[in-house]
């Protein structure tokens, strides 16, 4: 995943909930850390109800 992000950049965001927990994109976050990226593509999805958040796993 890290090599793909290095070559193509982020094509899907890291989805973060209102309480700052990662809903989707843990692998992308780890890959960005491995590449020592300072910026990542985040989607702050604060409006998801708990049931919709569960559906994203």
N, C-alpha and C positions, 0 to 999 in steps of 0.2 A: 504494500500500500504506500509506503514511503517513497519508493521509486516512481510510482504513478503520480503522486502529488508533486514530486520534484519536477517531473516532466510536463504534466498537464495543469498543475495547480488544483485548487479545490473545485470540484464539479458539484458536490453536494455539501450543504452546510452542516455544521455541528449544531444540533438542536438542543437548546438550553431552556429549562423551565424557569418559572418565576422564583423558585427557591434556589436557583443557581445549580441545580443538579443537571447532569447530562441525560437527556432523553434518548438521543440517538447520535452516534458518531464517536463513540469511545475509541475505536480503532483509528479514526482520522485524527483525533486529538493526540494519541500516542505517536502516530507517524509524524505529526507536526512537531512534537517535542523532540523526536529522534533527529529530525532535520534542523532542529534549533530555529524554527520559524518564530518570528516575533508577532506576526499577524496571522489570524485564521479567520475563515469565513463562518461566522456564527449567525444563527437564527434564534433570536430571543422570543420564544413562543410563550408568552405569559397568559394567554387566554385559553389554553387548553384545559378542559375540565379533567378531573382525575381518570375517568373512564377512557377518554380519548387519548390521554397520555399512555395508558396501559396498552392501547392498541398500537402504539408506535414501537413497542419492544419487539 
